[in-house]
Amino acid sequence: MVAHPLLRQAAVQSRLAARLSKKRTAAHHPQRAAAAAMMCTTSTPPLSAQPNQYVTGVTNDQIKANQAMRDWYLANFPSWKEDPETNIVTDSLDTSAAPDENKGETEITTNPHAITLPPSLTQRNIRPLVAYLRDSTNETGTRNCDRLRNPTTPNSDDYFPLIPGILHGSDPTSDILSIHPDSKLLVKTPWFEIQRELDRYASGRNGSFENRVYALTIYPSKDAHVGYHRSVRTLTKDDTTYHLNEETMEVTEIPPTPPQVLPDRTPLMENVLVIPSDLQLHPVAHSALCVNFIRYHPDKPIKIPIRTVNEEESPAMKRGGFIAFVNTFVECLVEEGGVIPERIELECSGLRQKDVVRRERLIIPEGVRFHPRVRDDFLVGTVFGAKGGGGADGDAGEEEAKK
């Protein structure tokens, strides 16, 4: 492939302009020319071969990292590096001869204020969430809740949208009864905390966000600040920058911006087991508008989503059939200290068209049992599909065709 003539012409013009600029600088500004000579070894950028002229999408970095790719280029295009029509002007020196300045450089992302759950909770498939108390005087009502969801400075670094909600429900293990007014707490949850879980688990008929158990940590309302949720990125090398004054040729050192230091905070409640409920989403943007939390305890039933397995072993489903679900969730009880499953698997082996799927095909993990409301004839769904897709008539037709 031949490079476009305009590209070659632009490359030549840029090289000539760089050389002319160097001559003018040396004639009129000898101090500046001397400083430029100290900072760089050459004023004309080198030529670097472009492997994507032969194979679309291939870069120099890929060829340097892959020995087999280098051998293939040398075998099929022996002179690809020396071909002037496959070279363009680059802004950096030849990386093969120059040392790698970023070698050994690593980026570390940390958040000193992140919530760390104890192993007893993480082993049970419980994830953390953070919320703040809502002020009952100026953070209730439609207008005040809209101000929480949509702060007045959307482009500011302190932009911190909060989603209003309520923590309610009974917890016999902590002597909390739902009939007591003190059991209801007004809370506000950071928007990105909820969105992070929605992106991971989704919601609705095929989601599981409202069917998971979370460890909720509640802080006072005055401690609501976005800095507690922001990760700090640090590099293992010196991050100092320098500024060159072109008139006086003085170099000024600019130290890196120090990270924001926030005071430590003490939670009001820590690791309260909850289940999200009453999630309301914006009809267009699909962002959270409200989410409540119900306290969870081992004797409380939880709806766990049903997911199919071994579909390829079903004569109907491997031919395009499907299960028309009547119930996509099943109520279960999890033993105290047991692992809360993300799904209940539905065994699809041997399913044929028009088969009725009931509770006996559900695989219950250890430490989980059905709620007494789930009867033995609990209906999951019915198998449907194209005509002849795994039914009795379809199997007979296949046998006749073989004969």
KOLGUZA-754837 format. One record per residue (C-alpha): x, y, z; residue in three letters; residue number from 1. Coordinates in pm, whole numbers, plus 50000, padded with zeros to 5 digits. Each point is the difference from the previous one (the first is absolute). Example, Ala and Ser with C-alpha at 12.3 -4.5 7.8 and 13.67 -1.06 7.14 Angstrom:
! residues 2
+-------+-------+-------+--------+-----+
|  east | north |    up | residu | num |
+-------+-------+-------+--------+-----+
| 51230 | 49550 | 50780 |    ala |   1 |
| 50137 | 50344 | 49934 |    ser |   2 |
+-------+-------+-------+--------+-----+
! end
This chain:
! residues 403
+-------+-------+-------+--------+-----+
|  east | north |    up | residu | num |
+-------+-------+-------+--------+-----+
| 50000 | 50000 | 50000 |    met |   1 |
| 50143 | 50339 | 49895 |    val |   2 |
| 49965 | 50297 | 50231 |    ala |   3 |
| 49794 | 50293 | 49875 |    his |   4 |
| 50211 | 50271 | 49826 |    pro |   5 |
| 49851 | 50270 | 50222 |    leu |   6 |
| 50120 | 49815 | 50310 |    leu |   7 |
| 50354 | 49980 | 49863 |    arg |   8 |
| 49989 | 50367 | 49907 |    gln |   9 |
| 49879 | 50099 | 50349 |    ala |  10 |
| 50279 | 49797 | 50158 |    ala |  11 |
| 50267 | 50169 | 49788 |    val |  12 |
| 49858 | 50346 | 50074 |    gln |  13 |
| 49997 | 49936 | 50373 |    ser |  14 |
| 50367 | 49892 | 49992 |    arg |  15 |
| 50099 | 50307 | 49802 |    leu |  16 |
| 49807 | 50229 | 50236 |    ala |  17 |
| 50174 | 49846 | 50301 |    ala |  18 |
| 50345 | 50053 | 49845 |    arg |  19 |
| 49918 | 50361 | 49902 |    leu |  20 |
| 49871 | 50075 | 50347 |    ser |  21 |
| 50322 | 49866 | 50150 |    lys |  22 |
| 50211 | 50228 | 49779 |    lys |  23 |
| 49795 | 50309 | 50087 |    arg |  24 |
| 50016 | 49921 | 50369 |    thr |  25 |
| 50380 | 49963 | 49990 |    ala |  26 |
| 50038 | 50333 | 49819 |    ala |  27 |
| 49768 | 50218 | 50208 |    his |  28 |
| 49994 | 49824 | 50338 |    his |  29 |
| 50334 | 49831 | 50070 |    pro |  30 |
| 49909 | 49930 | 50365 |    gln |  31 |
| 49678 | 49830 | 49902 |    arg |  32 |
| 50179 | 49793 | 49734 |    ala |  33 |
| 50259 | 49887 | 50254 |    ala |  34 |
| 49730 | 49898 | 50248 |    ala |  35 |
| 49812 | 49811 | 49729 |    ala |  36 |
| 50318 | 49817 | 49903 |    ala |  37 |
| 50043 | 49889 | 50362 |    met |  38 |
| 49643 | 49877 | 50035 |    met |  39 |
| 49982 | 49793 | 49678 |    cys |  40 |
| 50250 | 49822 | 49784 |    thr |  41 |
| 49838 | 50081 | 49666 |    thr |  42 |
| 49749 | 50254 | 49878 |    ser |  43 |
| 49866 | 49784 | 49717 |    thr |  44 |
| 49776 | 49714 | 50113 |    pro |  45 |
| 50116 | 49661 | 49876 |    pro |  46 |
| 49824 | 49784 | 49749 |    leu |  47 |
| 49811 | 49699 | 50132 |    ser |  48 |
| 49867 | 49717 | 49784 |    ala |  49 |
| 49626 | 49942 | 50001 |    gln |  50 |
| 49907 | 49630 | 49988 |    pro |  51 |
| 49632 | 50080 | 49952 |    asn |  52 |
| 50077 | 50095 | 49640 |    gln |  53 |
| 50014 | 49625 | 49930 |    tyr |  54 |
| 49760 | 49859 | 50263 |    val |  55 |
| 49722 | 50223 | 50128 |    thr |  56 |
| 50005 | 50062 | 50375 |    gly |  57 |
| 50354 | 49879 | 50074 |    val |  58 |
| 50212 | 50239 | 50206 |    thr |  59 |
| 50370 | 50023 | 50081 |    asn |  60 |
| 49932 | 49910 | 50363 |    asp |  61 |
| 49834 | 49674 | 49897 |    gln |  62 |
| 50292 | 49906 | 49777 |    ile |  63 |
| 50253 | 50077 | 50273 |    lys |  64 |
| 49811 | 49784 | 50248 |    ala |  65 |
| 49944 | 49704 | 49765 |    asn |  66 |
| 50300 | 49817 | 49857 |    gln |  67 |
| 49784 | 49788 | 49768 |    ala |  68 |
| 49850 | 50314 | 49847 |    met |  69 |
| 50347 | 50144 | 49936 |    arg |  70 |
| 50110 | 49680 | 49829 |    asp |  71 |
| 49687 | 50001 | 49785 |    trp |  72 |
| 50062 | 50359 | 49887 |    tyr |  73 |
| 50363 | 49929 | 49917 |    leu |  74 |
| 49901 | 49688 | 49804 |    ala |  75 |
| 49722 | 50166 | 49798 |    asn |  76 |
| 50122 | 50362 | 49981 |    phe |  77 |
| 50383 | 49993 | 50033 |    pro |  78 |
| 50046 | 50373 | 49932 |    ser |  79 |
| 49699 | 50139 | 50186 |    trp |  80 |
| 50217 | 50196 | 50243 |    lys |  81 |
| 50212 | 50161 | 49723 |    glu |  82 |
| 49711 | 50081 | 49767 |    asp |  83 |
| 49964 | 50383 | 50007 |    pro |  84 |
| 49637 | 49984 | 49895 |    glu |  85 |
| 49908 | 49814 | 50319 |    thr |  86 |
| 50174 | 50251 | 50232 |    asn |  87 |
| 49846 | 50306 | 50160 |    ile |  88 |
| 50140 | 50269 | 50229 |    val |  89 |
| 49949 | 49924 | 50370 |    thr |  90 |
| 50008 | 50233 | 50298 |    asp |  91 |
| 50225 | 49784 | 50214 |    ser |  92 |
| 50345 | 49849 | 49970 |    leu |  93 |
| 50061 | 49644 | 49892 |    asp |  94 |
| 49879 | 49788 | 50288 |    thr |  95 |
| 50229 | 49714 | 49907 |    ser |  96 |
| 50310 | 50206 | 50080 |    ala |  97 |
| 49866 | 50226 | 50276 |    ala |  98 |
| 49954 | 49861 | 50352 |    pro |  99 |
| 49650 | 49932 | 50121 |    asp | 100 |
| 49919 | 50284 | 50237 |    glu | 101 |
| 49681 | 49833 | 50123 |    asn | 102 |
| 50173 | 49673 | 50083 |    lys | 103 |
| 49923 | 49907 | 50356 |    gly | 104 |
| 49722 | 50259 | 50020 |    glu | 105 |
| 49682 | 49866 | 50153 |    thr | 106 |
| 49673 | 50168 | 50083 |    glu | 107 |
| 49841 | 49929 | 50337 |    ile | 108 |
| 49633 | 50083 | 50058 |    thr | 109 |
| 49894 | 50008 | 50362 |    thr | 110 |
| 49718 | 50140 | 50209 |    asn | 111 |
| 50095 | 50034 | 50366 |    pro | 112 |
| 49634 | 50048 | 50096 |    his | 113 |
| 49867 | 49691 | 49819 |    ala | 114 |
| 49784 | 49758 | 50196 |    ile | 115 |
| 50165 | 49665 | 50068 |    thr | 116 |
| 49768 | 49720 | 50106 |    leu | 117 |
| 50112 | 49724 | 50235 |    pro | 118 |
| 50057 | 49654 | 49845 |    pro | 119 |
| 49689 | 49868 | 50176 |    ser | 120 |
| 49787 | 50221 | 49771 |    leu | 121 |
| 50198 | 49982 | 49676 |    thr | 122 |
| 49995 | 49620 | 50013 |    gln | 123 |
| 49621 | 50014 | 50007 |    arg | 124 |
| 49986 | 50195 | 49672 |    asn | 125 |
| 49912 | 50331 | 50168 |    ile | 126 |
| 50119 | 50330 | 49852 |    arg | 127 |
| 50044 | 50339 | 50175 |    pro | 128 |
| 49786 | 50311 | 49959 |    leu | 129 |
| 50032 | 50348 | 50154 |    val | 130 |
| 49718 | 50235 | 50097 |    ala | 131 |
| 49949 | 50315 | 50205 |    tyr | 132 |
| 49725 | 50112 | 50233 |    leu | 133 |
| 49750 | 50247 | 49857 |    arg | 134 |
| 49906 | 50312 | 50191 |    asp | 135 |
| 49627 | 49980 | 50081 |    ser | 136 |
| 49962 | 50379 | 49982 |    thr | 137 |
| 50151 | 50106 | 49667 |    asn | 138 |
| 50059 | 49673 | 49808 |    glu | 139 |
| 49645 | 49867 | 49977 |    thr | 140 |
| 49731 | 50081 | 49747 |    gly | 141 |
| 49997 | 50013 | 49623 |    thr | 142 |
| 50205 | 50315 | 49947 |    arg | 143 |
| 50263 | 49920 | 50260 |    asn | 144 |
| 50044 | 49648 | 49861 |    cys | 145 |
| 50039 | 50143 | 49650 |    asp | 146 |
| 50284 | 50219 | 50130 |    arg | 147 |
| 50168 | 49689 | 50138 |    leu | 148 |
| 49973 | 49819 | 49666 |    arg | 149 |
| 50105 | 50302 | 49791 |    asn | 150 |
| 50250 | 50231 | 50175 |    pro | 151 |
| 50038 | 50350 | 49862 |    thr | 152 |
| 50362 | 49950 | 49883 |    thr | 153 |
| 49998 | 49703 | 49757 |    pro | 154 |
| 50345 | 50079 | 49856 |    asn | 155 |
| 50174 | 50062 | 50331 |    ser | 156 |
| 50248 | 49765 | 50163 |    asp | 157 |
| 49773 | 49993 | 50305 |    asp | 158 |
| 49700 | 49875 | 49799 |    tyr | 159 |
| 49838 | 49745 | 50230 |    phe | 160 |
| 49649 | 49878 | 49905 |    pro | 161 |
| 49819 | 49810 | 50275 |    leu | 162 |
| 49699 | 49771 | 49967 |    ile | 163 |
| 49740 | 50025 | 50279 |    pro | 164 |
| 49854 | 49693 | 50165 |    gly | 165 |
| 49889 | 49836 | 50324 |    ile | 166 |
| 50149 | 49721 | 50211 |    leu | 167 |
| 49720 | 49799 | 50158 |    his | 168 |
| 49897 | 49649 | 50098 |    gly | 169 |
| 50039 | 49769 | 50298 |    ser | 170 |
| 50312 | 49828 | 50127 |    asp | 171 |
| 49935 | 49763 | 50291 |    pro | 172 |
| 50374 | 49946 | 50045 |    thr | 173 |
| 50039 | 50368 | 50094 |    ser | 174 |
| 49663 | 50039 | 50181 |    asp | 175 |
| 49863 | 50229 | 49728 |    ile | 176 |
| 49631 | 49980 | 49914 |    leu | 177 |
| 49841 | 50170 | 49703 |    ser | 178 |
| 49706 | 50123 | 50210 |    ile | 179 |
| 50233 | 50231 | 50192 |    his | 180 |
| 50039 | 50349 | 49845 |    pro | 181 |
| 50372 | 49996 | 50081 |    asp | 182 |
| 50053 | 49709 | 49762 |    ser | 183 |
| 49957 | 50229 | 49696 |    lys | 184 |
| 50304 | 50208 | 49906 |    leu | 185 |
| 50021 | 50260 | 49725 |    leu | 186 |
| 50314 | 49934 | 49794 |    val | 187 |
| 50163 | 50131 | 49683 |    lys | 188 |
| 50227 | 49782 | 49789 |    thr | 189 |
| 50265 | 50127 | 49755 |    pro | 190 |
| 49877 | 49963 | 49645 |    trp | 191 |
| 50315 | 49826 | 49876 |    phe | 192 |
| 49975 | 49739 | 50278 |    glu | 193 |
| 49660 | 49893 | 49865 |    ile | 194 |
| 50098 | 50033 | 49635 |    gln | 195 |
| 50306 | 49783 | 50056 |    arg | 196 |
| 49781 | 49715 | 50122 |    glu | 197 |
| 49741 | 50055 | 49728 |    leu | 198 |
| 50270 | 49973 | 49734 |    asp | 199 |
| 50117 | 49677 | 50157 |    arg | 200 |
| 49671 | 49827 | 50083 |    tyr | 201 |
| 49726 | 50201 | 49819 |    ala | 202 |
| 49644 | 50017 | 50125 |    ser | 203 |
| 49650 | 49896 | 49904 |    gly | 204 |
| 49885 | 49663 | 49870 |    arg | 205 |
| 50346 | 49884 | 49890 |    asn | 206 |
| 50206 | 50184 | 50262 |    gly | 207 |
| 50106 | 49916 | 50353 |    ser | 208 |
| 50082 | 50336 | 50165 |    phe | 209 |
| 49682 | 49993 | 50208 |    glu | 210 |
| 50062 | 49635 | 50092 |    asn | 211 |
| 50344 | 50031 | 50155 |    arg | 212 |
| 50116 | 50060 | 50356 |    val | 213 |
| 50228 | 50298 | 50066 |    tyr | 214 |
| 50190 | 50119 | 50307 |    ala | 215 |
| 49887 | 50361 | 50045 |    leu | 216 |
| 50221 | 50246 | 50189 |    thr | 217 |
| 49826 | 50323 | 50105 |    ile | 218 |
| 50185 | 50325 | 50076 |    tyr | 219 |
| 49870 | 50332 | 50136 |    pro | 220 |
| 49858 | 50248 | 49754 |    ser | 221 |
| 50283 | 50251 | 50059 |    lys | 222 |
| 50258 | 49745 | 49877 |    asp | 223 |
| 49848 | 49980 | 49650 |    ala | 224 |
| 50289 | 50099 | 49771 |    his | 225 |
| 50102 | 49862 | 49662 |    val | 226 |
| 50366 | 49992 | 50105 |    gly | 227 |
| 49934 | 49698 | 50221 |    tyr | 228 |
| 49899 | 49800 | 49692 |    his | 229 |
| 50268 | 50122 | 49760 |    arg | 230 |
| 50297 | 49778 | 49923 |    ser | 231 |
| 50351 | 50147 | 50009 |    val | 232 |
| 50237 | 49910 | 49716 |    arg | 233 |
| 50370 | 50010 | 50083 |    thr | 234 |
| 50308 | 49914 | 49795 |    leu | 235 |
| 50314 | 49833 | 50124 |    thr | 236 |
| 50218 | 50262 | 49828 |    lys | 237 |
| 50046 | 50372 | 50060 |    asp | 238 |
| 49694 | 50187 | 49869 |    asp | 239 |
| 50166 | 50345 | 50004 |    thr | 240 |
| 49952 | 50217 | 49690 |    thr | 241 |
| 50212 | 50289 | 49870 |    tyr | 242 |
| 49921 | 50327 | 49821 |    his | 243 |
| 50244 | 50166 | 49758 |    leu | 244 |
| 49988 | 50378 | 49959 |    asn | 245 |
| 50092 | 50056 | 49633 |    glu | 246 |
| 50109 | 50361 | 50059 |    glu | 247 |
| 50238 | 49950 | 50293 |    thr | 248 |
| 50062 | 49625 | 49943 |    met | 249 |
| 49931 | 49936 | 50367 |    glu | 250 |
| 49862 | 49663 | 50108 |    val | 251 |
| 49746 | 50008 | 50284 |    thr | 252 |
| 49917 | 49686 | 50197 |    glu | 253 |
| 49628 | 49936 | 50051 |    ile | 254 |
| 49936 | 49747 | 50279 |    pro | 255 |
| 49709 | 49757 | 49957 |    pro | 256 |
| 49664 | 50091 | 50147 |    thr | 257 |
| 49968 | 49842 | 50346 |    pro | 258 |
| 49703 | 49767 | 50042 |    pro | 259 |
| 49700 | 50124 | 50190 |    gln | 260 |
| 50018 | 49900 | 50365 |    val | 261 |
| 49666 | 49951 | 50175 |    leu | 262 |
| 49951 | 49937 | 50372 |    pro | 263 |
| 49913 | 49652 | 50115 |    asp | 264 |
| 49632 | 49933 | 50059 |    arg | 265 |
| 49816 | 49766 | 50234 |    thr | 266 |
| 49697 | 49806 | 49873 |    pro | 267 |
| 49672 | 50007 | 50189 |    leu | 268 |
| 49914 | 49646 | 49889 |    met | 269 |
| 50238 | 49750 | 49848 |    glu | 270 |
| 49934 | 49692 | 49787 |    asn | 271 |
| 49621 | 50002 | 50028 |    val | 272 |
| 49874 | 49715 | 49779 |    leu | 273 |
| 49738 | 50135 | 49761 |    val | 274 |
| 49817 | 49914 | 49678 |    ile | 275 |
| 49930 | 50284 | 49749 |    pro | 276 |
| 49631 | 50052 | 49927 |    ser | 277 |
| 49761 | 50239 | 49827 |    asp | 278 |
| 50260 | 50108 | 49744 |    leu | 279 |
| 49867 | 50281 | 49782 |    gln | 280 |
| 50176 | 50087 | 49673 |    leu | 281 |
| 49971 | 50302 | 49773 |    his | 282 |
| 49775 | 49907 | 49706 |    pro | 283 |
| 50249 | 50130 | 49740 |    val | 284 |
| 50347 | 50019 | 50159 |    ala | 285 |
| 49945 | 49677 | 50203 |    his | 286 |
| 50190 | 50152 | 50293 |    ser | 287 |
| 49896 | 49932 | 50359 |    ala | 288 |
| 49750 | 50241 | 50154 |    leu | 289 |
| 49923 | 49821 | 50323 |    cys | 290 |
| 50105 | 49679 | 50173 |    val | 291 |
| 49898 | 49864 | 50338 |    asn | 292 |
| 50165 | 49733 | 50213 |    phe | 293 |
| 49840 | 49720 | 50201 |    ile | 294 |
| 50190 | 49844 | 50289 |    arg | 295 |
| 50103 | 49641 | 49942 |    tyr | 296 |
| 50037 | 49716 | 50250 |    his | 297 |
| 50043 | 49622 | 49954 |    pro | 298 |
| 49628 | 49923 | 50042 |    asp | 299 |
| 49894 | 50253 | 49737 |    lys | 300 |
| 49911 | 49858 | 49657 |    pro | 301 |
| 50190 | 50131 | 49701 |    ile | 302 |
| 49901 | 49970 | 49636 |    lys | 303 |
| 50284 | 49849 | 49798 |    ile | 304 |
| 49997 | 50014 | 49616 |    pro | 305 |
| 49976 | 49679 | 49798 |    ile | 306 |
| 50260 | 49936 | 49727 |    arg | 307 |
| 50004 | 49712 | 49751 |    thr | 308 |
| 50291 | 49755 | 49961 |    val | 309 |
| 50075 | 49714 | 49757 |    asn | 310 |
| 49779 | 50143 | 49726 |    glu | 311 |
| 50205 | 49816 | 49738 |    glu | 312 |
| 49879 | 49667 | 50146 |    glu | 313 |
| 49635 | 50086 | 49938 |    ser | 314 |
| 49862 | 49871 | 49664 |    pro | 315 |
| 49764 | 50298 | 49980 |    ala | 316 |
| 50224 | 50283 | 50118 |    met | 317 |
| 50299 | 49906 | 49786 |    lys | 318 |
| 49772 | 50036 | 49695 |    arg | 319 |
| 49893 | 50352 | 50092 |    gly | 320 |
| 49742 | 49924 | 50267 |    gly | 321 |
| 49961 | 50206 | 50314 |    phe | 322 |
| 49833 | 49999 | 50339 |    ile | 323 |
| 49709 | 50240 | 50046 |    ala | 324 |
| 50060 | 50084 | 50365 |    phe | 325 |
| 49706 | 50046 | 50232 |    val | 326 |
| 50224 | 50056 | 50304 |    asn | 327 |
| 50352 | 50136 | 49951 |    thr | 328 |
| 50073 | 50005 | 50375 |    phe | 329 |
| 49953 | 49753 | 50280 |    val | 330 |
| 49973 | 50077 | 50371 |    glu | 331 |
| 50269 | 49834 | 50209 |    cys | 332 |
| 50130 | 49997 | 50356 |    leu | 333 |
| 50374 | 50009 | 50063 |    val | 334 |
| 50148 | 49853 | 50316 |    glu | 335 |
| 50182 | 50231 | 50239 |    glu | 336 |
| 50357 | 50041 | 49879 |    gly | 337 |
| 49923 | 49829 | 49669 |    gly | 338 |
| 50099 | 50126 | 49657 |    val | 339 |
| 49723 | 50198 | 49831 |    ile | 340 |
| 49988 | 49874 | 49639 |    pro | 341 |
| 49977 | 50239 | 49707 |    glu | 342 |
| 49773 | 49762 | 49808 |    arg | 343 |
| 49806 | 49675 | 50020 |    ile | 344 |
| 50090 | 49774 | 49709 |    glu | 345 |
| 49731 | 49838 | 49789 |    leu | 346 |
| 50101 | 49664 | 49850 |    glu | 347 |
| 49892 | 49990 | 49634 |    cys | 348 |
| 50126 | 49652 | 49905 |    ser | 349 |
| 49740 | 49803 | 49807 |    gly | 350 |
| 49745 | 50278 | 49972 |    leu | 351 |
| 49770 | 49960 | 49701 |    arg | 352 |
| 49747 | 50224 | 49837 |    gln | 353 |
| 49687 | 50070 | 50211 |    lys | 354 |
| 50162 | 49856 | 50314 |    asp | 355 |
| 49890 | 50170 | 50321 |    val | 356 |
| 50293 | 50097 | 50224 |    val | 357 |
| 49937 | 49980 | 50373 |    arg | 358 |
| 50190 | 50020 | 50328 |    arg | 359 |
| 50168 | 49660 | 49977 |    glu | 360 |
| 50236 | 50129 | 49728 |    arg | 361 |
| 50141 | 50276 | 50220 |    leu | 362 |
| 50345 | 49929 | 50148 |    ile | 363 |
| 50025 | 50132 | 50356 |    ile | 364 |
| 50353 | 50062 | 50136 |    pro | 365 |
| 50109 | 49891 | 50345 |    glu | 366 |
| 49867 | 50211 | 50286 |    gly | 367 |
| 49697 | 50121 | 49800 |    val | 368 |
| 49645 | 49868 | 50014 |    arg | 369 |
| 49670 | 50094 | 49842 |    phe | 370 |
| 49762 | 50221 | 50192 |    his | 371 |
| 49688 | 49816 | 50117 |    pro | 372 |
| 49794 | 50214 | 49762 |    arg | 373 |
| 50177 | 49831 | 49706 |    val | 374 |
| 49791 | 49684 | 49949 |    arg | 375 |
| 50110 | 49678 | 49832 |    asp | 376 |
| 49804 | 50089 | 49683 |    asp | 377 |
| 50163 | 50344 | 49979 |    phe | 378 |
| 49978 | 50097 | 49632 |    leu | 379 |
| 50315 | 50138 | 49837 |    val | 380 |
| 49886 | 50008 | 49637 |    gly | 381 |
| 49923 | 49809 | 49682 |    thr | 382 |
| 50228 | 49901 | 49711 |    val | 383 |
| 49907 | 50146 | 49662 |    phe | 384 |
| 50173 | 50000 | 49663 |    gly | 385 |
| 49972 | 49941 | 49626 |    ala | 386 |
| 49786 | 49716 | 49873 |    lys | 387 |
| 50195 | 49675 | 50012 |    gly | 388 |
| 50260 | 50150 | 50233 |    gly | 389 |
| 50058 | 49705 | 50230 |    gly | 390 |
| 49640 | 49879 | 50041 |    gly | 391 |
| 49882 | 49641 | 49962 |    ala | 392 |
| 49883 | 50056 | 49642 |    asp | 393 |
| 50331 | 50163 | 49914 |    gly | 394 |
| 50199 | 49703 | 50132 |    asp | 395 |
| 49787 | 49757 | 49806 |    ala | 396 |
| 50048 | 50201 | 49683 |    gly | 397 |
| 50377 | 49992 | 50047 |    glu | 398 |
| 50000 | 49621 | 50043 |    glu | 399 |
| 49796 | 49957 | 49679 |    glu | 400 |
| 50237 | 50228 | 49811 |    ala | 401 |
| 50296 | 49792 | 50115 |    lys | 402 |
| 49834 | 49681 | 49874 |    lys | 403 |
+-------+-------+-------+--------+-----+
! end
